[in-house]
Amino acid sequence: MREERLRATAGLRSTPTLSSWRGHSGRRYIVGVHPLDLSELLDVRDAVLLAVRRDGDGTAHVVDVAMAGSEPSAETRTRWMDKVREFGASELHIHRLADTHAKRRAILQDLREVEASQAS
């Protein structure tokens, strides 16, 4: 699994920045890149969330993957944010293009790191 920057948006200055992730299946998922911010996280509904940290050379690593439902819980999302920050996450990558719970669940599994899924 790896991040693949979108070349088509490299020169754009729009916010949020777009990127993509290639899952274990080989499928590609487009994401919006945001700072890891609780107010941003509380507004997200029906999406797949990736908490990401970057190495000094800019290489992205997924710290955790979660699903955002239609009714966000501030307490649950705050706990998740605190946990991923402890592991160095500084970015929130949001995939909003899956229109059903089942599709979001499949994407979550495809993007989950092997180590993370074994720890759960």
C-alpha positions as CSV (number, residue, x, y, z in Angstrom):
1,M,0.0,0.0,0.0
2,R,1.4,3.4,-0.9
3,E,0.5,7.0,-1.6
4,E,0.6,8.1,-5.2
5,R,0.6,11.9,-5.7
6,L,-1.7,13.1,-8.4
7,R,0.5,14.7,-11.1
8,A,-2.5,16.6,-12.6
9,T,-2.9,18.7,-9.4
10,A,0.8,19.3,-8.7
11,G,0.8,22.9,-9.8
12,L,-2.6,23.8,-8.3
13,R,-2.9,25.9,-5.2
14,S,-6.4,24.8,-4.3
15,T,-7.4,23.5,-0.9
16,P,-7.6,20.7,0.0
17,T,-4.8,19.1,-1.8
18,L,-5.7,15.9,-3.6
19,S,-3.6,12.7,-3.5
20,S,-4.3,9.0,-3.9
21,W,-3.6,5.8,-2.2
22,R,-3.1,2.4,-3.9
23,G,-4.6,-0.4,-1.8
24,H,-3.4,-3.9,-1.4
25,S,-5.8,-5.0,-4.1
26,G,-4.2,-2.5,-6.6
27,R,-7.2,-0.2,-6.6
28,R,-6.6,3.5,-6.4
29,Y,-8.5,5.8,-4.0
30,I,-8.5,9.6,-4.4
31,V,-8.3,11.5,-1.1
32,G,-8.4,15.1,0.1
33,V,-5.4,16.0,2.3
34,H,-6.1,18.0,5.4
35,P,-4.2,18.9,8.6
36,L,-5.1,16.6,11.5
37,D,-7.6,19.0,13.1
38,L,-10.5,18.0,15.3
39,S,-12.9,20.6,13.9
40,E,-12.2,19.2,10.4
41,L,-12.7,15.7,11.6
42,L,-16.0,16.5,13.3
43,D,-17.5,17.7,10.0
44,V,-16.7,14.5,8.1
45,R,-19.5,12.2,7.3
46,D,-19.8,8.9,5.4
47,A,-16.1,8.7,4.4
48,V,-12.9,6.7,4.9
49,L,-10.3,8.4,7.1
50,L,-6.6,7.8,6.9
51,A,-4.4,9.2,9.6
52,V,-1.0,9.8,8.0
53,R,2.5,10.7,9.1
54,R,5.3,11.8,6.8
55,D,9.0,11.0,7.0
56,G,11.6,13.8,6.6
57,D,11.8,13.0,2.8
58,G,8.0,13.4,2.5
59,T,7.1,9.7,2.2
60,A,3.6,9.1,3.7
61,H,2.7,6.3,6.1
62,V,-0.7,5.4,7.2
63,V,-1.0,5.3,11.0
64,D,-4.6,4.1,11.1
65,V,-7.7,3.8,8.9
66,A,-11.2,4.4,10.1
67,M,-14.7,5.0,8.8
68,A,-16.7,8.1,9.5
69,G,-20.4,7.5,9.8
70,S,-23.3,9.8,9.2
71,E,-23.6,10.9,12.8
72,P,-20.2,11.8,14.2
73,S,-19.4,11.3,17.9
74,A,-17.1,14.0,19.2
75,E,-15.9,11.7,22.0
76,T,-15.0,8.8,19.7
77,R,-13.3,11.0,17.2
78,T,-11.4,12.9,19.8
79,R,-10.1,9.6,21.2
80,W,-9.1,8.4,17.7
81,M,-7.3,11.7,17.0
82,D,-5.4,11.5,20.3
83,K,-4.4,7.9,19.5
84,V,-3.1,8.6,16.0
85,R,-1.3,11.7,17.1
86,E,0.6,9.6,19.6
87,F,1.9,7.5,16.6
88,G,3.0,10.6,14.7
89,A,0.1,11.4,12.4
90,S,-0.1,15.0,11.3
91,E,-2.4,14.7,8.2
92,L,-6.0,13.5,7.6
93,H,-6.6,12.0,4.2
94,I,-10.3,11.7,3.5
95,H,-11.9,9.4,0.8
96,R,-15.4,10.6,0.2
97,L,-16.3,8.8,-3.1
98,A,-17.7,5.6,-1.6
99,D,-21.5,5.9,-1.5
100,T,-22.4,3.0,0.8
101,H,-21.3,1.6,4.1
102,A,-20.3,-1.7,2.4
103,K,-18.1,0.1,-0.1
104,R,-16.5,2.1,2.7
105,R,-15.8,-1.1,4.7
106,A,-14.2,-2.8,1.7
107,I,-12.0,0.3,1.1
108,L,-11.0,0.4,4.8
109,Q,-9.9,-3.2,4.6
110,D,-8.0,-2.6,1.4
111,L,-6.1,0.4,2.8
112,R,-5.4,-1.1,6.3
113,E,-1.8,-1.9,6.9
114,V,-1.2,-5.6,7.7
115,E,0.4,-4.7,11.0
116,A,-2.5,-2.5,12.0
117,S,-5.1,-5.1,11.1
118,Q,-3.2,-7.8,13.1
119,A,-3.1,-5.4,16.1
120,S,-6.9,-4.9,16.1
